[in-house]
Amino acid sequence: MCFIFFIQAGVSELLKDQMKSLLDIFKKDPVTLVWVDKYDETELHKQFDGSKYHLVAYKPKRGRFLGYRNPDFSADSIRTFIDDVLGGGGDF
């Protein structure tokens, strides 16, 4: 499972710092957490419905994804999203 954060360079430094704390929490889980500048990688961002989502859970083998819909981007909310996806929640 891959979690992709689409961010804007410079503006999202706080978000990056929050995500670093998640790396420790999920270091033993079979997940990858990456962040991508949505303006440098516009084609990649478009593949995941563009501006609809700033975070997606992606299943590369199946080519399916689930967008994070919660406007709260705190580390706790994102952790809950990741926990739910890893626990089988979500409709891909």
C-alpha positions in Angstrom: 0.0 0.0 0.0 1.3 3.4 -0.9 0.1 6.7 0.6 0.8 9.7 -1.6 0.7 13.2 -0.2 0.3 15.9 -2.9 1.7 19.1 -1.5 2.9 22.5 -2.6 6.6 23.3 -2.2 7.3 25.7 0.6 3.7 26.0 1.8 3.6 22.5 3.2 6.7 22.3 5.4 4.5 21.9 8.5 2.7 19.0 6.8 6.0 17.3 6.1 7.0 17.6 9.7 3.7 16.1 10.8 4.2 13.2 8.3 7.6 12.4 9.6 6.0 11.4 12.9 3.8 9.0 11.0 6.9 7.3 9.6 7.8 6.0 13.1 4.3 4.8 13.8 4.0 2.8 10.5 7.6 1.7 10.1 6.7 -2.0 10.7 3.7 -2.0 8.4 3.8 -2.8 4.7 3.3 0.8 3.6 5.1 3.5 1.8 4.5 7.1 2.6 5.7 9.7 0.0 5.0 13.3 -0.7 5.1 14.8 -4.2 5.0 18.4 -5.3 1.7 18.6 -7.1 2.9 21.4 -9.4 6.2 19.6 -10.4 4.4 16.3 -10.9 1.2 17.5 -12.5 0.7 14.3 -14.6 0.9 12.1 -11.6 -1.5 14.4 -9.7 -4.0 14.2 -12.6 -4.0 10.4 -12.4 -5.5 10.6 -9.0 -8.4 13.0 -9.9 -6.2 16.1 -9.7 -7.4 18.8 -7.3 -10.0 16.5 -5.5 -7.5 15.0 -3.1 -4.3 16.0 -1.3 -3.7 12.5 0.0 -4.5 9.1 -1.6 -4.1 5.5 -0.6 -2.9 3.7 -3.7 -2.9 -0.1 -4.4 -0.4 -0.4 -7.3 -1.1 -4.0 -8.1 -4.8 -3.3 -8.7 -4.3 0.3 -10.0 -6.9 1.5 -7.5 -6.9 4.4 -5.1 -8.9 5.9 -2.3 -8.8 9.7 -1.7 -8.7 11.3 1.8 -11.8 13.4 2.0 -11.4 14.8 5.5 -10.5 18.6 5.5 -8.6 18.0 8.8 -5.0 17.4 7.9 -3.7 16.9 11.4 -1.3 13.9 12.0 -4.0 12.2 14.1 -6.6 12.4 11.4 -4.3 11.1 8.8 -3.1 8.4 11.1 -6.8 7.3 11.5 -7.2 7.3 7.8 -4.1 5.1 7.3 -5.2 2.8 10.1 -8.7 2.4 8.6 -7.2 1.6 5.1 -4.8 -0.9 6.5 -7.6 -2.5 8.5 -9.6 -3.1 5.3 -11.8 0.0 5.4 -12.5 2.2 2.5 -14.0 1.6 -0.9 -11.3 1.4 -3.6 
